[in-house]
Amino acid sequence: MGKRRRVAERRKTSPAVLGGVIAAVVAGAGVGAYALYDGGASAEERTSAHKEIPSGPPTAAEVRTVSARFLTAWQQGRIAQAAAVTDDPAAATALLTAAAKDAHLKGLTLTPKAATGAAVPFSVAATVSDENLSKSLAYDSSLTVVRRKSDGKPLVSWRPALVQPDLKDGDTLVTGESGTPPVKALDRDGGVLTAEAYPSLGSVLDGLREKFGKTAGGKAGIELRVVRGTASTKAGLSDKTLVTLSQGTPGTVRTTLNPRLQEQAEQLVGRSKRASVVVMRPSTGEILAVANSEHGFNVAFQGSLAPGSTMKIVTSTMLFEKKLITPDASHPCPKTYKLAGWTFHNDADSEIKKGTFKQSFGASCNNAFIDFAPKLSNSDLTKEAQQVYGLGMNNWAIGVPTFDGAIPVQSGAQMGASLIGQGGVRMNPLNMASVAATVESGTFRQPYLVSPDVDHRTPAKAARAMSSTTQGQLKDVMRFTAAYGTAAKAMAGLGPDYGAKTGSAEVDGQKKPNGWFTAYRGDLAAAGVVQAGGHGGDTAGPIVAALLKAGS
Protein backbone atom coordinates (compact mmCIF):
# COMPACT_ATOMS: atom_id res chain seq x y z
CA MET A 1 0.00 0.00 0.00
CA GLY A 2 1.34 3.42 -0.93
CA LYS A 3 2.43 5.87 1.77
CA ARG A 4 0.04 8.67 2.55
CA ARG A 5 1.35 12.14 3.22
CA ARG A 6 0.21 13.39 6.58
CA VAL A 7 -1.30 16.86 6.64
CA ALA A 8 -0.08 18.82 9.66
CA GLU A 9 -2.80 19.80 12.09
CA ARG A 10 -3.62 23.49 11.97
CA ARG A 11 -2.36 25.23 15.10
CA LYS A 12 -3.70 28.18 16.99
CA THR A 13 -1.77 31.39 16.52
CA SER A 14 -0.96 32.00 20.19
CA PRO A 15 2.82 32.19 20.83
CA ALA A 16 4.50 29.53 22.97
CA VAL A 17 5.02 30.35 26.65
CA LEU A 18 7.80 28.98 28.89
CA GLY A 19 8.50 30.16 32.43
CA GLY A 20 6.67 33.43 31.81
CA VAL A 21 8.76 34.13 28.69
CA ILE A 22 6.85 34.59 25.43
CA ALA A 23 8.76 33.33 22.40
CA ALA A 24 8.30 35.34 19.22
CA VAL A 25 7.28 33.78 15.94
CA VAL A 26 10.04 33.25 13.42
CA ALA A 27 11.46 36.38 11.85
CA GLY A 28 12.15 36.49 8.14
CA ALA A 29 15.51 35.02 7.22
CA GLY A 30 18.20 37.13 5.55
CA VAL A 31 19.76 36.64 2.17
CA GLY A 32 20.74 33.05 1.59
CA ALA A 33 18.87 31.91 4.71
CA TYR A 34 16.01 29.49 5.05
CA ALA A 35 12.85 29.64 7.10
CA LEU A 36 12.54 27.83 10.39
CA TYR A 37 9.66 25.44 10.71
CA ASP A 38 7.99 23.03 13.07
CA GLY A 39 8.20 19.99 10.86
CA GLY A 40 7.60 16.36 11.61
CA ALA A 41 9.90 13.51 10.76
CA SER A 42 12.08 14.05 7.71
CA ALA A 43 11.90 11.84 4.66
CA GLU A 44 15.27 10.37 5.58
CA GLU A 45 13.95 9.34 9.00
CA ARG A 46 10.89 7.60 7.43
CA THR A 47 12.99 5.33 5.26
CA SER A 48 13.54 1.72 6.05
CA ALA A 49 15.33 0.77 9.24
CA HIS A 50 17.40 -1.62 7.15
CA LYS A 51 19.16 1.20 5.35
CA GLU A 52 22.94 1.13 5.64
CA ILE A 53 24.29 3.48 8.32
CA PRO A 54 25.24 6.77 6.63
CA SER A 55 28.81 8.02 6.98
CA GLY A 56 30.74 11.07 5.96
CA PRO A 57 29.77 14.71 6.45
CA PRO A 58 26.08 15.60 6.69
CA THR A 59 24.43 16.54 3.43
CA ALA A 60 23.23 20.07 2.75
CA ALA A 61 19.63 18.88 3.18
CA GLU A 62 20.44 17.30 6.54
CA VAL A 63 22.18 20.48 7.70
CA ARG A 64 19.13 22.55 6.74
CA THR A 65 16.65 20.16 8.36
CA VAL A 66 18.49 19.57 11.65
CA SER A 67 19.52 23.18 12.24
CA ALA A 68 16.03 24.45 11.44
CA ARG A 69 14.42 21.94 13.78
CA PHE A 70 16.79 22.89 16.61
CA LEU A 71 16.46 26.65 16.20
CA THR A 72 12.70 26.50 15.83
CA ALA A 73 12.25 24.42 18.98
CA TRP A 74 14.63 26.61 20.98
CA GLN A 75 12.92 29.80 19.82
CA GLN A 76 9.48 28.48 20.67
CA GLY A 77 10.58 27.39 24.15
CA ARG A 78 10.28 23.67 23.46
CA ILE A 79 13.48 22.78 25.30
CA ALA A 80 13.11 18.98 25.25
CA GLN A 81 12.59 18.96 21.48
CA ALA A 82 15.56 21.27 20.89
CA ALA A 83 17.83 19.21 23.13
CA ALA A 84 16.77 15.99 21.42
CA VAL A 85 18.24 17.25 18.14
CA THR A 86 21.72 17.60 19.73
CA ASP A 87 24.43 15.04 20.42
CA ASP A 88 24.26 15.79 24.18
CA PRO A 89 20.58 16.12 25.16
CA ALA A 90 21.27 16.18 28.91
CA ALA A 91 23.73 19.10 28.75
CA ALA A 92 21.58 20.96 26.24
CA THR A 93 18.47 20.53 28.38
CA ALA A 94 20.27 21.76 31.50
CA LEU A 95 21.62 24.97 29.93
CA LEU A 96 18.60 25.83 27.79
CA THR A 97 16.28 25.29 30.76
CA ALA A 98 18.42 27.39 33.08
CA ALA A 99 18.70 30.17 30.50
CA ALA A 100 14.92 30.18 29.86
CA LYS A 101 14.25 30.36 33.60
CA ASP A 102 16.94 32.81 34.72
CA ALA A 103 17.95 34.98 31.75
CA HIS A 104 14.55 36.74 31.52
CA LEU A 105 14.61 37.02 27.73
CA LYS A 106 11.44 38.04 25.89
CA GLY A 107 10.76 37.97 22.18
CA LEU A 108 13.57 35.56 21.41
CA THR A 109 14.20 35.60 17.65
CA LEU A 110 16.74 33.31 15.98
CA THR A 111 17.59 34.08 12.36
CA PRO A 112 19.70 31.52 10.48
CA LYS A 113 22.06 32.59 7.72
CA ALA A 114 23.54 30.75 4.78
CA ALA A 115 25.35 27.57 5.82
CA THR A 116 29.01 26.95 5.09
CA GLY A 117 29.34 23.21 4.88
CA ALA A 118 28.01 21.83 8.16
CA ALA A 119 28.28 25.18 9.97
CA VAL A 120 25.20 27.38 10.25
CA PRO A 121 25.66 30.92 11.57
CA PHE A 122 22.64 32.61 13.09
CA SER A 123 21.74 35.84 14.83
CA VAL A 124 20.06 36.13 18.22
CA ALA A 125 17.78 39.01 19.21
CA ALA A 126 15.73 39.39 22.38
CA THR A 127 14.71 41.82 25.10
CA VAL A 128 16.25 41.45 28.55
CA SER A 129 13.78 42.41 31.26
CA ASP A 130 13.58 42.57 35.03
CA GLU A 131 10.48 44.09 36.66
CA ASN A 132 10.13 47.55 35.03
CA LEU A 133 13.56 47.53 33.39
CA SER A 134 14.32 46.28 29.88
CA LYS A 135 16.99 46.51 27.23
CA SER A 136 17.60 44.88 23.86
CA LEU A 137 20.14 42.11 23.35
CA ALA A 138 21.65 41.05 20.03
CA TYR A 139 24.61 38.88 19.09
CA ASP A 140 25.76 36.33 16.52
CA SER A 141 26.40 32.65 17.08
CA SER A 142 26.73 29.48 15.06
CA LEU A 143 26.03 25.75 15.22
CA THR A 144 27.55 22.75 13.50
CA VAL A 145 25.74 19.64 12.35
CA VAL A 146 27.62 16.36 12.82
CA ARG A 147 26.84 12.73 12.16
CA ARG A 148 26.51 10.36 15.12
CA LYS A 149 28.80 7.38 14.59
CA SER A 150 26.51 4.78 16.11
CA ASP A 151 23.63 5.22 13.65
CA GLY A 152 24.68 7.97 11.24
CA LYS A 153 21.98 10.33 12.47
CA PRO A 154 22.71 14.03 11.84
CA LEU A 155 22.61 16.11 15.03
CA VAL A 156 23.63 19.54 16.29
CA SER A 157 27.04 19.37 17.94
CA TRP A 158 26.28 20.70 21.41
CA ARG A 159 28.50 23.31 23.04
CA PRO A 160 27.54 26.08 25.48
CA ALA A 161 28.96 28.83 23.22
CA LEU A 162 26.20 28.00 20.77
CA VAL A 163 23.74 29.63 23.20
CA GLN A 164 25.99 32.65 23.85
CA PRO A 165 29.61 32.92 22.64
CA ASP A 166 31.05 33.66 26.12
CA LEU A 167 29.59 30.51 27.72
CA LYS A 168 31.85 27.60 28.71
CA ASP A 169 30.93 24.21 30.19
CA GLY A 170 29.10 24.71 33.47
CA ASP A 171 28.34 28.42 32.90
CA THR A 172 24.84 29.87 32.67
CA LEU A 173 22.99 33.12 31.92
CA VAL A 174 21.31 35.04 34.74
CA THR A 175 19.44 38.35 34.86
CA GLY A 176 18.98 40.01 38.23
CA GLU A 177 20.89 41.79 40.92
CA SER A 178 24.53 41.13 40.23
CA GLY A 179 26.21 38.96 42.82
CA THR A 180 29.08 41.41 43.00
CA PRO A 181 28.68 45.22 43.01
CA PRO A 182 30.40 47.11 40.18
CA VAL A 183 33.72 48.84 40.70
CA LYS A 184 35.19 51.99 39.24
CA ALA A 185 38.81 51.14 38.48
CA LEU A 186 41.29 54.00 38.56
CA ASP A 187 44.80 54.28 37.13
CA ARG A 188 47.68 55.33 39.37
CA ASP A 189 46.88 59.01 38.69
CA GLY A 190 43.20 58.72 39.57
CA GLY A 191 41.82 58.54 36.02
CA VAL A 192 38.95 56.16 35.30
CA LEU A 193 39.83 52.98 33.42
CA THR A 194 37.24 51.68 30.96
CA ALA A 195 37.21 48.95 28.36
CA GLU A 196 36.11 51.54 25.80
CA ALA A 197 39.25 53.60 26.35
CA TYR A 198 41.54 50.59 26.92
CA PRO A 199 40.12 47.52 25.12
CA SER A 200 42.69 45.14 26.62
CA LEU A 201 41.40 45.80 30.11
CA GLY A 202 37.98 44.16 29.66
CA SER A 203 38.93 40.91 31.40
CA VAL A 204 41.08 42.80 33.91
CA LEU A 205 38.14 45.00 34.91
CA ASP A 206 35.98 41.88 35.26
CA GLY A 207 38.63 40.39 37.53
CA LEU A 208 38.86 43.55 39.65
CA ARG A 209 35.12 43.53 40.15
CA GLU A 210 35.16 39.85 41.11
CA LYS A 211 37.95 40.41 43.64
CA PHE A 212 37.05 43.80 45.13
CA GLY A 213 33.38 44.43 44.31
CA LYS A 214 32.05 43.31 47.69
CA THR A 215 34.63 45.28 49.69
CA ALA A 216 34.97 48.48 47.65
CA GLY A 217 31.76 50.09 48.96
CA GLY A 218 29.49 49.70 45.91
CA LYS A 219 25.90 48.56 45.49
CA ALA A 220 24.92 45.86 43.00
CA GLY A 221 23.00 46.75 39.84
CA ILE A 222 20.63 44.69 37.64
CA GLU A 223 22.37 42.84 34.82
CA LEU A 224 22.28 39.97 32.38
CA ARG A 225 25.56 38.23 32.96
CA VAL A 226 27.46 35.02 32.35
CA VAL A 227 27.76 33.27 35.70
CA ARG A 228 30.81 31.04 35.69
CA GLY A 229 30.75 27.41 36.71
CA THR A 230 33.43 25.50 38.59
CA ALA A 231 35.59 24.70 35.56
CA SER A 232 35.60 28.31 34.34
CA THR A 233 36.41 29.61 37.80
CA LYS A 234 39.33 27.22 38.12
CA ALA A 235 40.52 28.40 34.70
CA GLY A 236 40.63 31.96 36.06
CA LEU A 237 37.55 33.30 34.26
CA SER A 238 35.32 35.84 36.01
CA ASP A 239 31.59 36.45 35.64
CA LYS A 240 30.93 38.61 32.58
CA THR A 241 28.30 41.33 32.22
CA LEU A 242 26.42 41.20 28.87
CA VAL A 243 23.66 43.79 29.40
CA THR A 244 23.31 46.35 32.20
CA LEU A 245 19.73 47.26 33.08
CA SER A 246 20.66 49.48 36.01
CA GLN A 247 24.16 50.55 36.91
CA GLY A 248 24.07 50.25 40.66
CA THR A 249 26.63 52.23 42.64
CA PRO A 250 30.26 51.31 41.97
CA GLY A 251 32.97 51.15 44.58
CA THR A 252 36.44 52.48 43.78
CA VAL A 253 39.63 50.48 43.26
CA ARG A 254 42.93 52.18 42.44
CA THR A 255 45.40 50.23 40.30
CA THR A 256 49.09 50.70 39.55
CA LEU A 257 48.54 51.18 35.80
CA ASN A 258 50.26 54.12 34.13
CA PRO A 259 47.70 55.66 31.72
CA ARG A 260 50.32 56.87 29.24
CA LEU A 261 52.07 53.49 29.08
CA GLN A 262 48.76 51.64 28.96
CA GLU A 263 47.59 53.69 25.99
CA GLN A 264 50.85 53.11 24.14
CA ALA A 265 50.81 49.40 24.94
CA GLU A 266 47.31 49.14 23.46
CA GLN A 267 48.48 50.85 20.28
CA LEU A 268 51.63 48.74 19.93
CA VAL A 269 49.99 45.33 20.32
CA GLY A 270 47.18 46.46 18.03
CA ARG A 271 49.63 46.43 15.12
CA SER A 272 50.16 42.66 15.38
CA LYS A 273 47.92 39.64 15.56
CA ARG A 274 47.95 37.71 18.84
CA ALA A 275 50.38 40.06 20.60
CA SER A 276 50.58 40.53 24.38
CA VAL A 277 52.81 42.62 26.64
CA VAL A 278 53.33 43.52 30.33
CA VAL A 279 55.39 46.37 31.80
CA MET A 280 56.36 46.49 35.50
CA ARG A 281 58.67 48.23 37.96
CA PRO A 282 61.43 45.95 39.36
CA SER A 283 61.97 47.94 42.55
CA THR A 284 58.34 47.54 43.70
CA GLY A 285 56.56 44.92 41.57
CA GLU A 286 53.97 47.45 40.34
CA ILE A 287 52.40 46.55 37.00
CA LEU A 288 52.37 49.65 34.80
CA ALA A 289 50.73 48.31 31.64
CA VAL A 290 49.12 45.15 30.27
CA ALA A 291 47.77 44.74 26.74
CA ASN A 292 46.59 42.07 24.32
CA SER A 293 45.71 42.52 20.65
CA GLU A 294 42.87 40.02 21.13
CA HIS A 295 40.49 41.09 23.87
CA GLY A 296 38.89 37.89 25.11
CA PHE A 297 41.25 35.69 27.08
CA ASN A 298 44.00 37.62 28.88
CA VAL A 299 47.12 35.94 27.48
CA ALA A 300 49.39 38.52 29.14
CA PHE A 301 48.33 37.42 32.65
CA GLN A 302 46.80 33.98 32.15
CA GLY A 303 48.45 32.54 29.06
CA SER A 304 50.31 29.23 29.29
CA LEU A 305 52.87 29.13 26.48
CA ALA A 306 56.34 27.68 26.03
CA PRO A 307 58.66 30.70 26.58
CA GLY A 308 61.42 29.48 24.30
CA SER A 309 64.87 30.92 24.79
CA THR A 310 63.79 33.62 27.24
CA MET A 311 63.85 30.73 29.75
CA LYS A 312 67.63 30.63 29.28
CA ILE A 313 67.75 33.47 31.83
CA VAL A 314 66.54 31.07 34.54
CA THR A 315 68.75 28.27 33.19
CA SER A 316 71.79 30.57 33.25
CA THR A 317 71.00 31.59 36.83
CA MET A 318 71.13 27.92 37.79
CA LEU A 319 74.38 27.31 35.88
CA PHE A 320 76.07 30.35 37.42
CA GLU A 321 74.96 29.44 40.93
CA LYS A 322 76.23 25.88 40.50
CA LYS A 323 79.51 27.31 39.17
CA LEU A 324 79.22 25.17 36.06
CA ILE A 325 80.08 28.13 33.80
CA THR A 326 80.94 31.82 33.80
CA PRO A 327 80.05 34.36 31.10
CA ASP A 328 83.55 34.58 29.59
CA ALA A 329 84.46 30.91 29.89
CA SER A 330 85.09 29.07 26.65
CA HIS A 331 82.04 27.03 25.77
CA PRO A 332 81.42 26.01 22.16
CA CYS A 333 77.89 25.48 20.88
CA PRO A 334 77.76 22.41 18.61
CA LYS A 335 75.44 22.28 15.64
CA THR A 336 73.69 19.21 17.05
CA TYR A 337 73.57 17.50 20.43
CA LYS A 338 72.19 14.05 21.25
CA LEU A 339 70.38 13.45 24.52
CA ALA A 340 68.31 10.41 25.50
CA GLY A 341 67.65 9.45 21.90
CA TRP A 342 66.84 12.97 20.71
CA THR A 343 68.99 15.10 18.44
CA PHE A 344 68.75 18.80 19.27
CA HIS A 345 69.45 21.46 16.63
CA ASN A 346 70.21 25.15 16.85
CA ASP A 347 68.20 27.71 14.93
CA ALA A 348 69.14 27.47 11.24
CA ASP A 349 71.62 24.72 12.21
CA SER A 350 74.09 27.35 13.38
CA GLU A 351 77.07 26.64 15.61
CA ILE A 352 79.74 28.50 17.60
CA LYS A 353 82.96 26.50 17.46
CA LYS A 354 85.28 28.66 19.55
CA GLY A 355 83.12 31.00 21.56
CA THR A 356 82.29 31.91 25.13
CA PHE A 357 79.14 31.13 27.04
CA LYS A 358 78.22 34.83 26.81
CA GLN A 359 78.40 34.66 23.04
CA SER A 360 76.16 31.59 22.99
CA PHE A 361 73.67 33.36 25.28
CA GLY A 362 73.73 36.42 23.03
CA ALA A 363 73.22 34.32 19.91
CA SER A 364 70.63 32.15 21.68
CA CYS A 365 72.52 29.01 20.70
CA ASN A 366 70.48 26.12 22.12
CA ASN A 367 73.05 23.36 22.45
CA ALA A 368 75.32 25.48 24.66
CA PHE A 369 72.62 25.01 27.29
CA ILE A 370 71.33 21.52 26.54
CA ASP A 371 74.80 20.01 26.80
CA PHE A 372 74.76 20.78 30.54
CA ALA A 373 71.90 18.30 31.04
CA PRO A 374 74.13 15.34 32.08
CA LYS A 375 75.49 17.47 34.96
CA LEU A 376 72.05 18.36 36.30
CA SER A 377 69.40 16.55 38.28
CA ASN A 378 65.86 16.40 36.94
CA SER A 379 64.54 18.85 39.55
CA ASP A 380 67.30 21.50 39.36
CA LEU A 381 65.55 23.86 36.96
CA THR A 382 62.22 23.52 38.79
CA LYS A 383 63.85 24.40 42.12
CA GLU A 384 65.73 27.36 40.61
CA ALA A 385 62.57 28.82 39.08
CA GLN A 386 60.59 28.39 42.29
CA GLN A 387 63.21 29.39 44.85
CA VAL A 388 64.77 32.40 43.10
CA TYR A 389 62.07 33.63 40.69
CA GLY A 390 58.90 32.69 42.60
CA LEU A 391 57.54 30.83 39.57
CA GLY A 392 55.35 27.76 39.41
CA MET A 393 54.05 27.98 42.98
CA ASN A 394 50.48 29.00 42.09
CA ASN A 395 50.47 31.63 44.85
CA TRP A 396 50.74 35.02 43.17
CA ALA A 397 48.09 37.46 44.37
CA ILE A 398 48.27 40.46 42.06
CA GLY A 399 44.61 41.50 42.40
CA VAL A 400 43.17 39.61 39.41
CA PRO A 401 43.53 35.97 38.23
CA THR A 402 46.93 34.93 36.88
CA PHE A 403 48.83 31.88 35.73
CA ASP A 404 52.09 31.83 37.65
CA GLY A 405 54.17 29.65 35.34
CA ALA A 406 54.85 25.92 35.23
CA ILE A 407 58.27 24.24 35.38
CA PRO A 408 57.56 20.55 35.89
CA VAL A 409 60.25 18.10 36.90
CA GLN A 410 61.20 16.23 33.73
CA SER A 411 63.78 13.69 32.68
CA GLY A 412 65.82 12.70 29.68
CA ALA A 413 65.27 14.66 26.49
CA GLN A 414 62.33 16.57 27.98
CA MET A 415 64.58 17.86 30.77
CA GLY A 416 67.04 19.01 28.12
CA ALA A 417 64.25 20.75 26.21
CA SER A 418 63.10 22.54 29.36
CA LEU A 419 66.53 24.20 29.63
CA ILE A 420 65.68 26.17 26.47
CA GLY A 421 62.07 26.89 27.41
CA GLN A 422 60.43 24.00 25.60
CA GLY A 423 59.27 20.64 26.93
CA GLY A 424 56.68 21.18 29.64
CA VAL A 425 57.75 24.71 30.62
CA ARG A 426 54.90 27.23 30.33
CA MET A 427 54.91 31.00 30.91
CA ASN A 428 53.19 34.25 29.92
CA PRO A 429 54.41 37.85 29.52
CA LEU A 430 53.69 38.65 33.18
CA ASN A 431 55.94 35.76 34.29
CA MET A 432 58.77 36.70 31.95
CA ALA A 433 58.56 40.43 32.80
CA SER A 434 58.98 39.33 36.41
CA VAL A 435 62.05 37.27 35.45
CA ALA A 436 63.70 40.32 33.86
CA ALA A 437 62.67 42.45 36.84
CA THR A 438 64.23 39.95 39.25
CA VAL A 439 67.52 40.09 37.37
CA GLU A 440 67.48 43.89 37.40
CA SER A 441 66.79 44.20 41.15
CA GLY A 442 68.41 40.96 42.32
CA THR A 443 65.30 39.99 44.31
CA PHE A 444 61.91 38.60 43.33
CA ARG A 445 59.13 41.04 44.09
CA GLN A 446 55.74 39.63 43.20
CA PRO A 447 54.06 41.75 40.52
CA TYR A 448 50.81 43.43 41.58
CA LEU A 449 48.04 45.43 39.94
CA VAL A 450 46.35 46.56 43.15
CA SER A 451 48.39 47.34 46.25
CA PRO A 452 48.31 44.54 48.84
CA ASP A 453 47.48 47.22 51.40
CA VAL A 454 43.98 47.52 49.92
CA ASP A 455 42.84 44.11 51.13
CA HIS A 456 45.78 43.07 53.32
CA ARG A 457 46.66 40.11 51.15
CA THR A 458 50.15 38.61 51.45
CA PRO A 459 52.25 38.75 48.26
CA ALA A 460 54.16 35.64 47.21
CA LYS A 461 57.82 35.50 48.17
CA ALA A 462 60.78 33.58 46.81
CA ALA A 463 62.70 31.29 49.15
CA ARG A 464 65.98 33.09 48.49
CA ALA A 465 67.61 35.86 46.50
CA MET A 466 70.38 35.33 43.97
CA SER A 467 73.86 36.35 45.05
CA SER A 468 75.32 39.65 43.89
CA THR A 469 77.88 37.66 41.90
CA THR A 470 75.16 35.74 40.05
CA GLN A 471 73.22 38.95 39.44
CA GLY A 472 76.31 40.56 37.96
CA GLN A 473 76.87 37.60 35.65
CA LEU A 474 73.26 37.66 34.47
CA LYS A 475 73.40 41.39 33.79
CA ASP A 476 76.62 40.83 31.87
CA VAL A 477 75.11 38.29 29.45
CA MET A 478 71.82 40.16 29.09
CA ARG A 479 73.61 43.47 28.45
CA PHE A 480 75.76 41.74 25.82
CA THR A 481 72.61 40.38 24.15
CA ALA A 482 71.02 43.84 24.12
CA ALA A 483 74.14 45.44 22.69
CA TYR A 484 75.50 42.81 20.31
CA GLY A 485 73.22 39.76 20.25
CA THR A 486 69.80 38.84 18.96
CA ALA A 487 68.16 41.74 20.87
CA ALA A 488 70.50 44.44 19.55
CA LYS A 489 68.27 45.70 16.75
CA ALA A 490 65.25 46.21 19.00
CA MET A 491 67.23 47.66 21.92
CA ALA A 492 69.37 50.05 19.86
CA GLY A 493 69.88 53.39 21.62
CA LEU A 494 68.46 52.27 24.98
CA GLY A 495 71.73 51.47 26.79
CA PRO A 496 73.86 51.26 28.76
CA ASP A 497 71.75 50.32 31.83
CA TYR A 498 69.82 47.59 30.07
CA GLY A 499 69.60 43.88 29.32
CA ALA A 500 67.46 41.66 27.12
CA LYS A 501 66.76 38.13 25.91
CA THR A 502 64.92 36.94 22.82
CA GLY A 503 63.02 33.71 22.35
CA SER A 504 61.38 31.69 19.60
CA ALA A 505 59.16 28.82 20.74
CA GLU A 506 58.20 26.17 18.23
CA VAL A 507 54.55 25.08 18.33
CA ASP A 508 53.19 22.02 16.55
CA GLY A 509 51.00 22.99 13.63
CA GLN A 510 52.33 26.56 13.34
CA LYS A 511 54.40 27.66 10.35
CA LYS A 512 56.15 30.29 12.46
CA PRO A 513 57.23 30.09 16.10
CA ASN A 514 55.88 32.24 18.92
CA GLY A 515 58.18 35.24 19.20
CA TRP A 516 59.23 36.24 22.76
CA PHE A 517 61.21 39.17 24.14
CA THR A 518 61.96 40.22 27.71
CA ALA A 519 64.15 43.12 28.83
CA TYR A 520 64.83 45.75 31.47
CA ARG A 521 66.01 49.34 31.29
CA GLY A 522 66.68 51.17 34.52
CA ASP A 523 63.75 50.60 36.87
CA LEU A 524 61.47 49.21 34.16
CA ALA A 525 61.05 45.63 32.95
CA ALA A 526 58.79 44.28 30.23
CA ALA A 527 58.03 41.12 28.30
CA GLY A 528 55.96 40.37 25.24
CA VAL A 529 54.95 37.55 22.95
CA VAL A 530 53.59 37.53 19.40
CA GLN A 531 52.07 34.12 18.77
CA ALA A 532 52.95 32.60 15.39
CA GLY A 533 54.86 35.80 14.66
CA GLY A 534 58.37 34.51 14.07
CA HIS A 535 61.61 35.42 15.83
CA GLY A 536 61.16 37.40 19.03
CA GLY A 537 63.72 40.06 18.19
CA ASP A 538 61.72 41.06 15.14
CA THR A 539 58.18 40.73 16.53
CA ALA A 540 57.85 41.17 20.29
CA GLY A 541 61.15 43.05 20.55
CA PRO A 542 60.00 46.37 19.03
CA ILE A 543 56.90 46.37 21.28
CA VAL A 544 58.90 45.84 24.47
CA ALA A 545 61.67 48.27 23.50
CA ALA A 546 59.21 51.05 22.63
CA LEU A 547 57.55 50.76 26.04
CA LEU A 548 60.88 50.74 27.89
CA LYS A 549 61.85 53.88 26.02
CA ALA A 550 58.49 55.57 26.65
CA GLY A 551 58.53 54.77 30.36
CA SER A 552 62.01 56.05 31.12
Secondary structure, 3 states (H helix, E strand, C coil): CCCCCCCCCCCCCCCCEECCEECCCCCCCCCCCCCCCCCCCCCHHHCCCCCCCCCCCCCHHHHHHHHHHHHHHHHCCCHHHHHHCECCHHHHHHHHHHHHHHCCEEEEEEEECCCECCEEEEEEEEEEEECCEEEEEEEEEEEEEEECCCCCCEEECCCHHHCCCCCCCCCEEEEEECCCCCEEEECCCCCECCCCCCHHHHHHHHHHHHHHCCCCCCECCEEEEEECCHHHHHCCCCCEEEEEEECCECEEEECCCCHHHHHHHHHHHCCCCCEEEEEECCCCCEEEEEEECCCCCCHHHHCCECCHHHHHHHHHHHHHHCCCCCCCCECCECCEEEECCEEEECHHHCCECCCEHHHHHHHCCCHHHHCCHHHCCCCHHHHHHHHHHCCCCCCCCCCCCCCCCECCCCCHHHHHHHCCCCCCCEECHHHHHHHHHHHHHCCCCCCECCCHHHCCCCCCCCCCCCCHHHHHHHHHHHHHHHHHCCCHHHHCCCCCCEEEEEEEECCCCCCCCEEEEEEEECCEEEEEEECCCCCCCCCHHHHHHHHHHHHC
